[in-house]
Amino acid sequence: MSVVESVRVPVPDGELYAEVAGSGPPLVMLHAGLLGAGMWDEQLELASDHTVIRYDARSQGRSSTGMVDYRPEEDLRELLDFFAVGSACLLGNSMGGATASAFALRYPERVHRMVLSGPGIPPVEFRDPFLLARHREQAEAIEAKDADRYVEAFLRFGVDGPHRRPDEVDPEIRARCREMALATVAKHHAAAGKMLERDVRAQLEKITAPTLLVVGELELSDLHRIAGEAARRMPNAELVEIAGYGHMVNMENPRLFNELTSRHLLG
Protein backbone atom coordinates (compact mmCIF):
# COMPACT_ATOMS: atom_id res chain seq x y z
CA MET A 1 0.00 0.00 0.00
CA SER A 2 1.19 3.54 -0.75
CA VAL A 3 2.59 5.73 2.01
CA VAL A 4 -0.17 7.93 3.46
CA GLU A 5 0.76 11.51 4.34
CA SER A 6 -1.50 13.51 6.69
CA VAL A 7 -2.06 17.23 6.12
CA ARG A 8 -4.06 20.05 7.74
CA VAL A 9 -5.85 22.11 5.09
CA PRO A 10 -6.93 25.63 6.07
CA VAL A 11 -10.48 26.66 5.21
CA PRO A 12 -12.40 29.80 6.26
CA ASP A 13 -13.01 29.62 10.03
CA GLY A 14 -11.37 26.21 10.37
CA GLU A 15 -9.27 23.44 8.93
CA LEU A 16 -9.74 20.01 7.37
CA TYR A 17 -7.80 16.87 8.21
CA ALA A 18 -6.67 15.23 4.95
CA GLU A 19 -4.55 12.30 3.84
CA VAL A 20 -2.73 11.84 0.54
CA ALA A 21 -1.39 8.65 -1.03
CA GLY A 22 -0.25 7.37 -4.41
CA SER A 23 0.39 9.11 -7.70
CA GLY A 24 -1.48 9.77 -10.91
CA PRO A 25 -4.75 11.55 -11.69
CA PRO A 26 -6.30 12.99 -8.51
CA LEU A 27 -9.15 11.15 -6.81
CA VAL A 28 -10.89 12.78 -3.82
CA MET A 29 -12.84 10.57 -1.39
CA LEU A 30 -15.76 12.10 0.54
CA HIS A 31 -17.14 10.12 3.48
CA ALA A 32 -20.61 9.54 4.91
CA GLY A 33 -21.96 11.68 7.73
CA LEU A 34 -20.65 10.95 11.26
CA LEU A 35 -17.75 8.93 9.85
CA GLY A 36 -14.41 10.04 8.39
CA ALA A 37 -11.65 9.26 5.93
CA GLY A 38 -11.15 5.86 7.56
CA MET A 39 -14.28 4.50 5.90
CA TRP A 40 -12.22 4.42 2.70
CA ASP A 41 -9.39 2.19 4.02
CA GLU A 42 -10.34 -0.57 1.59
CA GLN A 43 -10.20 1.91 -1.29
CA LEU A 44 -6.60 2.96 -0.69
CA GLU A 45 -5.57 0.32 -3.24
CA LEU A 46 -6.87 2.79 -5.85
CA ALA A 47 -3.73 4.82 -5.05
CA SER A 48 -1.89 2.47 -7.42
CA ASP A 49 -3.50 4.44 -10.29
CA HIS A 50 -4.42 7.75 -8.63
CA THR A 51 -3.25 10.41 -6.25
CA VAL A 52 -5.83 9.70 -3.56
CA ILE A 53 -6.91 12.58 -1.31
CA ARG A 54 -9.32 11.63 1.45
CA TYR A 55 -10.43 13.98 4.17
CA ASP A 56 -12.68 14.47 7.17
CA ALA A 57 -15.45 16.98 6.45
CA ARG A 58 -15.94 20.00 8.67
CA SER A 59 -17.52 19.05 12.03
CA GLN A 60 -16.61 15.41 11.38
CA GLY A 61 -13.72 13.22 12.50
CA ARG A 62 -10.39 15.00 12.98
CA SER A 63 -11.35 18.24 11.23
CA SER A 64 -12.30 21.40 13.10
CA THR A 65 -15.77 22.02 14.48
CA GLY A 66 -17.94 24.33 12.40
CA MET A 67 -18.95 27.31 14.50
CA VAL A 68 -20.33 29.37 11.59
CA ASP A 69 -22.53 28.30 8.67
CA TYR A 70 -20.65 26.82 5.72
CA ARG A 71 -21.07 25.14 2.35
CA PRO A 72 -19.30 21.77 2.11
CA GLU A 73 -18.71 22.12 -1.64
CA GLU A 74 -16.73 25.30 -0.94
CA ASP A 75 -14.62 23.40 1.58
CA LEU A 76 -13.93 20.90 -1.22
CA ARG A 77 -12.91 23.75 -3.50
CA GLU A 78 -10.51 25.03 -0.83
CA LEU A 79 -9.06 21.53 -0.54
CA LEU A 80 -8.46 21.23 -4.29
CA ASP A 81 -6.91 24.71 -4.39
CA PHE A 82 -4.60 23.83 -1.48
CA PHE A 83 -3.28 20.82 -3.39
CA ALA A 84 -3.17 22.80 -6.68
CA VAL A 85 -5.60 20.36 -8.29
CA GLY A 86 -7.45 21.83 -11.25
CA SER A 87 -9.91 18.98 -11.74
CA ALA A 88 -10.37 15.63 -10.05
CA CYS A 89 -12.43 12.48 -9.91
CA LEU A 90 -14.77 12.36 -6.90
CA LEU A 91 -15.80 9.31 -4.89
CA GLY A 92 -18.58 10.05 -2.39
CA ASN A 93 -20.78 8.06 -0.05
CA SER A 94 -24.07 9.42 1.37
CA MET A 95 -23.27 12.93 2.69
CA GLY A 96 -20.07 12.81 0.65
CA GLY A 97 -22.14 12.12 -2.44
CA ALA A 98 -24.26 15.16 -1.66
CA THR A 99 -21.13 17.32 -1.44
CA ALA A 100 -19.72 15.85 -4.65
CA SER A 101 -22.96 16.46 -6.57
CA ALA A 102 -23.18 20.05 -5.29
CA PHE A 103 -19.56 20.65 -6.29
CA ALA A 104 -20.14 19.17 -9.76
CA LEU A 105 -23.09 21.51 -10.23
CA ARG A 106 -21.20 24.58 -8.98
CA TYR A 107 -17.81 23.82 -10.57
CA PRO A 108 -18.41 21.47 -13.53
CA GLU A 109 -15.02 22.22 -15.09
CA ARG A 110 -13.28 20.85 -11.99
CA VAL A 111 -14.91 17.40 -12.02
CA HIS A 112 -13.61 14.72 -14.35
CA ARG A 113 -15.69 11.71 -13.27
CA MET A 114 -17.70 10.70 -10.20
CA VAL A 115 -18.68 7.57 -8.31
CA LEU A 116 -21.56 8.22 -5.89
CA SER A 117 -22.48 5.40 -3.52
CA GLY A 118 -25.83 5.56 -1.73
CA PRO A 119 -25.75 9.30 -2.37
CA GLY A 120 -27.83 12.01 -0.85
CA ILE A 121 -28.80 14.57 -3.50
CA PRO A 122 -29.81 17.75 -1.67
CA PRO A 123 -32.37 18.67 -0.63
CA VAL A 124 -33.12 15.16 0.59
CA GLU A 125 -36.70 14.25 1.47
CA PHE A 126 -36.78 11.33 3.89
CA ARG A 127 -39.82 9.05 3.68
CA ASP A 128 -38.56 5.60 4.71
CA PRO A 129 -40.45 4.58 7.91
CA PHE A 130 -37.43 2.66 9.20
CA LEU A 131 -35.22 5.72 8.83
CA LEU A 132 -37.76 8.11 10.33
CA ALA A 133 -38.04 5.86 13.39
CA ARG A 134 -34.26 5.88 13.82
CA HIS A 135 -34.25 9.68 13.50
CA ARG A 136 -36.79 9.82 16.34
CA GLU A 137 -34.50 7.62 18.42
CA GLN A 138 -31.62 9.99 17.72
CA ALA A 139 -33.69 12.99 18.80
CA GLU A 140 -34.54 11.20 22.07
CA ALA A 141 -30.87 10.30 22.55
CA ILE A 142 -29.85 13.95 22.13
CA GLU A 143 -32.40 14.96 24.74
CA ALA A 144 -31.03 12.30 27.10
CA LYS A 145 -27.39 13.12 26.23
CA ASP A 146 -26.89 9.44 25.36
CA ALA A 147 -24.14 9.24 22.73
CA ASP A 148 -24.17 5.43 22.59
CA ARG A 149 -27.88 5.32 21.79
CA TYR A 150 -27.49 8.09 19.21
CA VAL A 151 -24.72 6.21 17.42
CA GLU A 152 -26.52 2.87 17.62
CA ALA A 153 -29.50 4.41 15.83
CA PHE A 154 -27.08 5.65 13.18
CA LEU A 155 -25.57 2.18 12.79
CA ARG A 156 -29.02 0.70 12.34
CA PHE A 157 -29.82 2.89 9.31
CA GLY A 158 -26.31 3.76 8.13
CA VAL A 159 -24.72 0.31 8.27
CA ASP A 160 -27.32 -2.44 8.84
CA GLY A 161 -30.20 -0.94 6.90
CA PRO A 162 -33.88 -1.89 7.13
CA HIS A 163 -33.46 -5.48 5.90
CA ARG A 164 -30.80 -6.84 8.30
CA ARG A 165 -30.36 -7.34 12.01
CA PRO A 166 -27.13 -6.02 13.56
CA ASP A 167 -25.86 -9.58 13.97
CA GLU A 168 -26.17 -10.12 10.22
CA VAL A 169 -23.51 -7.47 9.50
CA ASP A 170 -19.74 -7.98 9.73
CA PRO A 171 -18.98 -7.05 13.37
CA GLU A 172 -15.62 -5.52 12.46
CA ILE A 173 -17.24 -3.10 9.99
CA ARG A 174 -19.87 -2.19 12.55
CA ALA A 175 -17.19 -1.63 15.20
CA ARG A 176 -15.14 0.60 12.90
CA CYS A 177 -18.16 2.72 12.04
CA ARG A 178 -19.15 2.93 15.69
CA GLU A 179 -15.67 4.14 16.66
CA MET A 180 -15.63 6.83 13.97
CA ALA A 181 -19.17 8.00 14.78
CA LEU A 182 -18.53 8.16 18.54
CA ALA A 183 -15.36 10.18 17.91
CA THR A 184 -17.32 12.65 15.76
CA VAL A 185 -20.07 13.00 18.37
CA ALA A 186 -17.57 13.48 21.19
CA LYS A 187 -15.53 16.12 19.36
CA HIS A 188 -18.21 18.05 17.48
CA HIS A 189 -21.43 17.84 19.54
CA ALA A 190 -21.20 21.57 20.27
CA ALA A 191 -21.02 22.61 16.59
CA ALA A 192 -22.96 25.85 16.07
CA GLY A 193 -22.49 26.23 12.33
CA LYS A 194 -25.00 24.72 9.92
CA MET A 195 -24.08 22.89 6.73
CA LEU A 196 -25.84 24.90 4.03
CA GLU A 197 -27.38 22.93 1.17
CA ARG A 198 -27.47 23.80 -2.51
CA ASP A 199 -30.59 22.71 -4.41
CA VAL A 200 -28.95 20.11 -6.61
CA ARG A 201 -32.02 18.00 -7.18
CA ALA A 202 -33.75 20.73 -9.20
CA GLN A 203 -30.75 20.94 -11.55
CA LEU A 204 -29.62 17.34 -12.02
CA GLU A 205 -29.72 17.73 -15.81
CA LYS A 206 -26.84 20.23 -15.53
CA ILE A 207 -24.45 17.68 -13.99
CA THR A 208 -22.66 16.35 -17.05
CA ALA A 209 -19.63 14.59 -15.51
CA PRO A 210 -19.72 10.84 -16.26
CA THR A 211 -21.14 9.38 -13.06
CA LEU A 212 -21.47 5.86 -11.69
CA LEU A 213 -24.26 5.58 -9.10
CA VAL A 214 -23.85 2.58 -6.79
CA VAL A 215 -26.62 1.35 -4.49
CA GLY A 216 -26.61 -1.71 -2.26
CA GLU A 217 -29.65 -3.95 -2.66
CA LEU A 218 -30.32 -3.72 1.11
CA GLU A 219 -30.13 0.08 1.14
CA LEU A 220 -32.83 2.43 2.46
CA SER A 221 -35.72 2.97 0.06
CA ASP A 222 -35.05 6.73 0.09
CA LEU A 223 -31.56 6.26 -1.32
CA HIS A 224 -32.78 3.81 -3.96
CA ARG A 225 -35.28 6.48 -5.00
CA ILE A 226 -32.69 9.27 -5.02
CA ALA A 227 -30.16 7.27 -7.02
CA GLY A 228 -32.83 6.18 -9.48
CA GLU A 229 -33.93 9.75 -10.09
CA ALA A 230 -30.32 10.88 -10.55
CA ALA A 231 -29.71 8.08 -13.06
CA ARG A 232 -32.76 9.11 -15.08
CA ARG A 233 -32.05 12.83 -15.14
CA MET A 234 -28.26 13.18 -15.23
CA PRO A 235 -27.19 12.95 -18.88
CA ASN A 236 -24.10 10.77 -18.35
CA ALA A 237 -25.08 8.62 -15.37
CA GLU A 238 -25.23 4.85 -14.92
CA LEU A 239 -26.84 3.02 -11.98
CA VAL A 240 -25.49 -0.25 -10.57
CA GLU A 241 -27.13 -2.21 -7.75
CA ILE A 242 -24.95 -4.59 -5.73
CA ALA A 243 -26.88 -7.55 -4.38
CA GLY A 244 -26.67 -8.54 -0.72
CA TYR A 245 -25.21 -5.33 0.73
CA GLY A 246 -26.33 -2.07 2.28
CA HIS A 247 -25.10 1.49 2.68
CA MET A 248 -21.43 0.64 3.35
CA VAL A 249 -21.02 -1.56 0.30
CA ASN A 250 -17.50 -0.17 -0.23
CA MET A 251 -16.49 -1.69 3.14
CA GLU A 252 -18.55 -4.88 2.85
CA ASN A 253 -17.55 -5.87 -0.69
CA PRO A 254 -14.42 -3.83 -1.47
CA ARG A 255 -13.24 -6.15 -4.24
CA LEU A 256 -16.33 -5.58 -6.38
CA PHE A 257 -16.69 -1.94 -5.37
CA ASN A 258 -13.08 -1.15 -6.25
CA GLU A 259 -13.34 -3.00 -9.53
CA LEU A 260 -16.43 -1.01 -10.55
CA THR A 261 -14.88 2.26 -9.38
CA SER A 262 -11.56 1.72 -11.12
CA ARG A 263 -13.23 0.70 -14.37
CA HIS A 264 -15.39 3.82 -14.35
CA LEU A 265 -12.65 6.27 -13.35
CA LEU A 266 -10.18 4.96 -15.91
CA GLY A 267 -12.79 4.50 -18.64
Buried (B, 14 or more C-beta within 10 A) or exposed (E): EBEBEEBEBEBEBBBBBBBBBBEEBBBBBBBBBBBBBBBBBBBBBBBBBBBBBBBBBBBBBBBBBBBEEBBBBBBBBBBBEBBEBEBBBBBBBBBBBBBBBBBBBBBEEBBBBBBBBBBBBBEBEBEBEBBEBBBEBBEEBBEEEBBEBBBBBBBBBBBBBBEBEEEEBEEEBBEBBBBBBBBBBEBBEEBEBEBEBBEBBEEBEEBBBBBBBBBBBBBBBBBBBBBBBBBEBBEEBEBBBBEEBBBBBBBBBBEBBBEBBBEBBEE
